[in-house]
Every structure is written in structure tokens, then in C-alpha cells.
Amino acid sequence: MSVRWSSLRFLVLLSAALSLTVGLAVTLAAKSGSRDEAVAELYNPDAAIRRNAVDQLAQFGQTSDADLVIEALHDTDPEVRVHAEVAVWVLWGRSGDPEIDQLLKSGIQRMEDGQMAQAVEVFTRVTERKPDFAEGWNKRATAYYLMGNFDQSLKDCDEVIKRNPQHFGALSGYGMIYLRLGELEHALGYFERALEINPNLKGVEESILLIRYKLRQDGKQDI
């Protein structure tokens, strides 16, 4: 069995934020209610109420509320977990400044259009105007990776994790970069950290299994 790595797998993993924040967020079925009610209902024994609470937080919450929603990534109900992942990305993409949020969206659009250099310019403006906003760094890390600038992408991932240690997207990004660089053990460590935070990352889980297989083949790790 041979193990082949492709940049397409990275696009699925690291660029997940694009489809989630731009597309899936529109489908959130947020019901009436307030943020405080939603926080209380996150722990309701009824899964349907928990799903609604996650959706309400995606609509009414702030970036910091993502830390609460991340707990729901481990929910016993699979639909709650799906809604929670969407909500986390939505909340991470909320800077608290409408102008910055619009700027981020314009950078995402440029990246989706394949205009990577222009996307980097826009995301750089985001990081300059709102340096504590982790998602600006994360999106720029994605753009740099797609341009083949792995060193700069790693540096931006560092900035993301400084501000948001639970950013499973950036941790997955580290993994894909080190995978491309042939540093499998480094990649494995970051993938495992990402999966610990978000156990629903099927692509990451698959990559972990493949890396472990390859390391065993090479006699580098006894797993």
C-alpha cells in the first residue's frame, strides 16, 4: 500500500472556513430568543433544543462564544455536532467590527476567485486594523498556503494559535503544511491536536491513520 498526499486534501481541510462562513451559515435555522437563553439551553437534555441553542448563538453570539460552542462538537447527537461546527466558524469570523467583517468577506471572495495575491493584501489589511482578530491571520495563512508560501503560512498559523489555541482549522493547516514538507511526525502531532478539539474532522482522522501506517512502514514509530 502506498500513501499519496495531494494539495486537494489540504483545500478540503484548511479552506473549510470558506464554505462554512459563506455558504452554510446562511442555512442556520436560528429561532427567536436571546444569547443568554441560548447559553443555558446548550446543556438541555433535549437534542433539538441544544441544536436550536447552537444556532441562536451563531446568530446572536460574539467570537468568544465559540469556546462554549466548541464543547458541543463532542455532543452525543450527530446533528448537534454538525450545527456546532458551522456555528464555531461563523463565530470565529465575527470580529465585532462590521467594516472588518466586510473586509474579511471580500478577501474570502478573492480567494475563492483564485486571486490569491489580492486576497493576501486584503487579509493583511484585516490583520493590521484588527491584529487580535485570529480569523484574519487564519485566512491569510490559507491564502499563503495556496500560493505555495509554506513558511509564511506557518508564521500566520502561529499568530492564529497565539490568539485562539482551540482553532482546529489552523492546527489542521499546520498538519497539511508539514505533510507537504515530508515531516510526518510533526504533521501527526498537529492533526491529533485538531482532532482532540473537533472529533468530527473525518479528513483529519483519515490522515492520522495514513500517517501512522506510513510511520510503521518506515519503522519510525511503534503504534
C-alpha positions as CSV (number, residue, x, y, z in Angstrom):
1,M,0.0,0.0,0.0
2,S,1.4,3.4,-0.9
3,V,0.4,6.7,0.7
4,R,-0.1,9.6,-1.5
5,W,-0.7,13.2,-0.3
6,S,-2.4,15.8,-2.5
7,S,-3.0,19.5,-2.2
8,L,-6.6,18.8,-2.7
9,R,-6.8,17.2,0.7
10,F,-5.4,20.5,2.2
11,L,-8.0,22.5,0.3
12,V,-10.8,20.4,1.8
13,L,-9.4,20.8,5.3
14,L,-7.9,24.3,5.6
15,S,-10.3,26.0,3.3
16,A,-13.3,24.6,5.1
17,A,-13.9,28.1,6.7
18,L,-14.8,29.5,3.2
19,S,-17.7,27.2,2.6
20,L,-18.9,27.3,6.1
21,T,-18.9,31.0,6.7
22,V,-20.0,32.0,3.3
23,G,-22.5,29.2,2.4
24,L,-23.6,27.0,5.3
25,A,-24.0,29.9,7.7
26,V,-26.9,31.2,5.6
27,T,-28.8,28.0,6.3
28,L,-28.7,28.2,10.1
29,A,-32.2,27.8,11.4
30,A,-32.0,30.4,14.2
31,K,-35.1,30.7,16.2
32,S,-36.3,33.6,18.4
33,G,-34.5,34.0,21.6
34,S,-31.6,35.7,23.2
35,R,-27.9,34.9,23.7
36,D,-28.3,34.2,27.4
37,E,-31.2,31.8,26.8
38,A,-29.1,30.0,24.1
39,V,-26.2,29.6,26.5
40,A,-28.5,28.0,29.1
41,E,-30.1,25.7,26.5
42,L,-26.7,24.3,25.3
43,Y,-27.0,21.9,28.2
44,N,-30.6,20.9,27.8
45,P,-31.2,17.1,27.7
46,D,-33.3,17.6,24.5
47,A,-31.1,17.4,21.4
48,A,-33.4,19.5,19.4
49,I,-33.2,22.3,21.9
50,R,-29.4,22.0,22.0
51,R,-29.3,22.3,18.2
52,N,-31.5,25.4,18.4
53,A,-29.3,26.9,21.1
54,V,-26.2,26.4,18.9
55,D,-28.0,28.2,16.0
56,Q,-29.1,31.0,18.2
57,L,-25.5,31.6,19.4
58,A,-24.4,31.6,15.8
59,Q,-26.9,34.4,15.2
60,F,-26.6,36.4,18.4
61,G,-23.2,35.5,19.9
62,Q,-19.8,37.0,19.9
63,T,-16.5,35.5,18.9
64,S,-15.8,34.5,22.5
65,D,-18.9,32.3,22.5
66,A,-17.2,29.9,20.2
67,D,-15.5,28.5,23.2
68,L,-18.9,27.4,24.5
69,V,-20.0,26.0,21.2
70,I,-16.8,24.0,20.8
71,E,-18.0,21.8,23.7
72,A,-20.9,20.9,21.5
73,L,-18.5,19.4,19.0
74,H,-18.5,16.4,21.4
75,D,-22.3,16.2,21.7
76,T,-23.9,12.8,21.7
77,D,-26.2,13.9,18.9
78,P,-24.7,14.0,15.4
79,E,-26.9,16.9,14.2
80,V,-25.8,19.0,17.2
81,R,-22.2,18.4,16.2
82,V,-22.8,19.4,12.6
83,H,-24.6,22.6,13.7
84,A,-21.9,23.3,16.3
85,E,-19.1,23.1,13.7
86,V,-20.9,25.6,11.4
87,A,-21.6,27.9,14.4
88,V,-18.0,27.8,15.5
89,W,-16.8,29.0,12.1
90,V,-19.5,31.7,12.0
91,L,-18.5,33.0,15.4
92,W,-14.8,32.9,14.6
93,G,-15.5,35.0,11.5
94,R,-17.1,37.7,13.6
95,S,-14.6,40.4,14.6
96,G,-17.0,42.8,16.4
97,D,-16.4,45.5,13.7
98,P,-18.8,45.4,10.7
99,E,-16.2,47.0,8.5
100,I,-13.6,44.4,9.4
101,D,-16.1,41.6,8.8
102,Q,-16.9,43.0,5.4
103,L,-13.2,43.3,4.6
104,L,-12.7,39.7,5.6
105,K,-15.6,38.6,3.3
106,S,-14.1,40.5,0.4
107,G,-10.8,38.7,0.9
108,I,-12.6,35.4,1.0
109,Q,-14.3,36.2,-2.2
110,R,-10.9,37.0,-3.9
111,M,-9.5,33.7,-2.6
112,E,-12.5,31.8,-4.0
113,D,-11.9,33.6,-7.3
114,G,-8.3,32.4,-7.3
115,Q,-6.9,35.9,-6.8
116,M,-4.5,34.9,-4.1
117,A,-2.2,37.9,-4.1
118,Q,-5.1,40.2,-3.9
119,A,-6.6,38.1,-1.1
120,V,-3.4,38.4,0.9
121,E,-3.4,42.1,0.5
122,V,-7.0,42.3,1.9
123,F,-6.2,39.9,4.8
124,T,-3.1,41.9,5.6
125,R,-5.3,45.0,6.0
126,V,-7.5,43.0,8.3
127,T,-4.6,41.9,10.5
128,E,-3.2,45.5,10.5
129,R,-6.5,47.0,11.5
130,K,-7.6,44.3,13.9
131,P,-4.4,42.4,15.0
132,D,-6.2,40.5,17.8
133,F,-8.8,39.0,15.3
134,A,-7.5,35.5,14.8
135,E,-9.5,34.7,11.7
136,G,-7.7,37.4,9.7
137,W,-4.5,35.6,10.3
138,N,-6.1,32.2,9.5
139,K,-7.5,33.3,6.2
140,R,-4.1,34.8,5.2
141,A,-2.4,31.6,6.2
142,T,-4.8,29.7,3.9
143,A,-4.0,32.1,1.0
144,Y,-0.3,31.8,1.6
145,Y,-0.5,28.1,1.5
146,L,-2.4,28.1,-1.8
147,M,0.3,30.3,-3.2
148,G,2.9,27.7,-2.1
149,N,4.4,30.1,0.6
150,F,4.6,27.5,3.4
151,D,7.0,29.5,5.6
152,Q,4.6,32.5,5.7
153,S,1.6,30.2,6.1
154,L,3.2,28.6,9.2
155,K,4.0,32.1,10.6
156,D,0.4,33.1,10.3
157,C,-0.8,29.8,11.8
158,D,1.4,30.8,14.8
159,E,-0.4,34.1,15.1
160,V,-3.8,32.3,14.9
161,I,-2.9,29.9,17.8
162,K,-1.5,32.7,19.9
163,R,-4.9,34.3,19.8
164,N,-7.1,31.1,19.6
165,P,-5.4,28.0,20.9
166,Q,-8.5,25.9,20.0
167,H,-8.5,26.8,16.3
168,F,-8.7,23.3,14.9
169,G,-8.6,24.8,11.4
170,A,-5.2,26.3,11.9
171,L,-4.0,23.1,13.7
172,S,-5.1,21.1,10.6
173,G,-3.3,23.7,8.5
174,Y,-0.1,23.0,10.3
175,G,-0.6,19.3,9.7
176,M,-1.1,19.7,6.0
177,I,2.0,22.0,5.6
178,Y,4.2,19.6,7.5
179,L,2.8,16.8,5.4
180,R,3.8,18.7,2.3
181,L,7.2,19.2,3.7
182,G,7.6,15.5,4.5
183,E,7.7,16.0,8.2
184,L,5.2,13.3,9.1
185,E,5.7,13.2,12.8
186,H,5.1,16.9,13.1
187,A,2.1,16.6,10.9
188,L,0.7,13.8,13.1
189,G,1.1,15.8,16.3
190,Y,-0.9,18.7,14.9
191,F,-3.6,16.5,13.3
192,E,-4.1,14.8,16.7
193,R,-4.4,18.2,18.4
194,A,-7.0,19.3,15.9
195,L,-9.0,16.0,16.2
196,E,-8.9,16.3,20.0
197,I,-10.7,19.6,19.8
198,N,-13.0,18.6,17.0
199,P,-13.6,14.9,16.7
200,N,-15.8,15.3,13.6
201,L,-12.9,16.1,11.2
202,K,-13.1,12.9,9.1
203,G,-10.4,14.0,6.7
204,V,-8.0,14.7,9.6
205,E,-8.9,11.3,11.1
206,E,-8.1,9.6,7.9
207,S,-4.8,11.5,7.5
208,I,-3.8,10.4,11.0
209,L,-4.4,6.7,10.1
210,L,-2.4,7.0,6.9
211,I,0.5,8.8,8.6
212,R,0.6,6.2,11.4
213,Y,0.6,3.4,8.7
214,K,3.5,5.1,6.8
215,L,5.5,5.7,10.0
216,R,5.1,2.0,10.9
217,Q,6.2,1.0,7.4
218,D,9.3,3.2,7.9
219,G,10.0,1.8,11.3
220,K,9.8,5.3,12.8
221,Q,7.0,4.8,15.2
222,D,5.6,1.8,17.0
223,I,1.8,2.4,17.0
